[in-house]
Amino acid sequence: MLKEHVIELATKSARSFLAGPSAPFRLKRPQALIIPKIRKSGIYIHVPFCKQLCPYCPYNRILYNAELASDYLTALTREIKYYSRQLPDMEVPSVYFGGGTPTLLSDHLKKIVETLHSDFRIEGPLCIETHPADLTWDKVCLLKSTGFDSISLGVQSFQQKFLDLIGRHYTPDKIEQVLNWLERANFMTINMDLLFALPGETLEDLAADLEKATSTSVDQITFYPLFTFPYSSIGQYRKLKKVEMPNLSMRRKMYYFLYDYLIHKGYHRVSVWSFKKKAETPRFSSVTREHYVGFGPSACSYYGSLFTLNTFSVPEYIKSIGEKGHAVALEIPFTERLSILYDFYWRLYDTTIPERRELDQLTYALKDVKHLNLLMKLSELFGMLERNGNYSSLTREGSFWIHLIQNYFFLRYINTIWSEAKREAWPEVINF
């Protein structure tokens, strides 16, 4: 209880200092949705269906149902068209399909992609995530012919004991088969997701996964700790037995180990979690960057001056799209200071912070933002940042602490919001 109280107090103090004491930290049901006009935005499409619900996954997903999936696809097409009328001629630098398991709907993805191209100016890559159990060679070929340039494979571990522990129903042999298929299909970028700090995992286990991962042809490796949502009541991982947060010392030891291993192997750090094999290979990334418009149940949209969140309920999402064209359940306006802080956070996540940022409708220089300027100077003093010309970069130690801050602080907000949004399809207000 004392630990929780200290974390809560530290969180409130930090956000008051950075965002300002009057910054809104309340999501409210919109009275009338007014979508700000933006010139450029990524697109995120949430597919909420899975054939099985992995016990550690906190994201909004339900078991696949053919009838419900058909109604979802109809609603999704209508939602895309609604937003294309609100945001005509918007340039889209990337499209990201997440879930859930988006490849479950592989037979319908071509129609969704065609709708996107007909309604928006898609000028960047199409990206999709999946896992080994949902891929066949025919499905891989279909994804490639549909126009997907980049793919992320949720491997999690090459060791059967850990796959069994986290409820993944495939084998290491299946992983290797799927990786061979993806290489043959010649995707622009292949990312592999792996977990670390698994219950009972040792440095020897982590080394074994690293050795296996770096021997493959994947372009990028992304490592996440299992306990990304340590306080979460939104996920199902509480069904796992004897699951608890690894202590700080072990988490740091594992993070530094994988970090040093990949850098020594010649990989380039492209985010707190991700390491790319070749500098010239396009980075695989979700659209959680400057601006993004989200479609599907639980999808978020960020317009710079406004953040919105769709209802989590799939039936309510379908109903709302049929009645209004959108399914926004909650919104929060962003002050300029809060927008700068939001952007700064994602620059930290990317591990490289430019001295000056030119954004759609917002430009700022770090030296002119006193609270961030002070934070940067303190970070340099404590060895978390180092200056490189017009940029500052996180050190190895800085990368670790950003990963930890994300887990302990920022994801507390996500847990609060998502827990309530999963409990109530149309909340009146969520304070966080």
Protein Blocks (a to p, Z undefined) as FASTA:
>chain_A
ZZmmmmmmmmmmmmmmmnopkbccbdcddfbdcddddfbdcdddddfbdfbdcfkbmbdc
ddddfklmmmmmmmmmmmmmmmmmmmghiacfbdcddedjfklmmmmmmmmmmmmmmmmc
cfbdcdddddfklpcfklmmmmmmnopabdcddekpacfklmmmnopacdfklmmmmmmm
mmmnopabdcddddehiehiafklmmmmmmmmmmmmbfbdcdddfklplmbckbmmlmpg
hiacddfklmmmmmmmmmmmmmmnopacfbfkbccfblklccdddfblfbdcdedehiac
dehjaccdddfblklmmmmmmmnopacfbdcdddfklmmmmmmmmmmmnopacfbdcdeh
iacdfklmmklmmmmmmmmmnopaccehjaccddfklmmmmmmmmmmmmmmmmmmmmmmm
mmpmbafbdcZZ
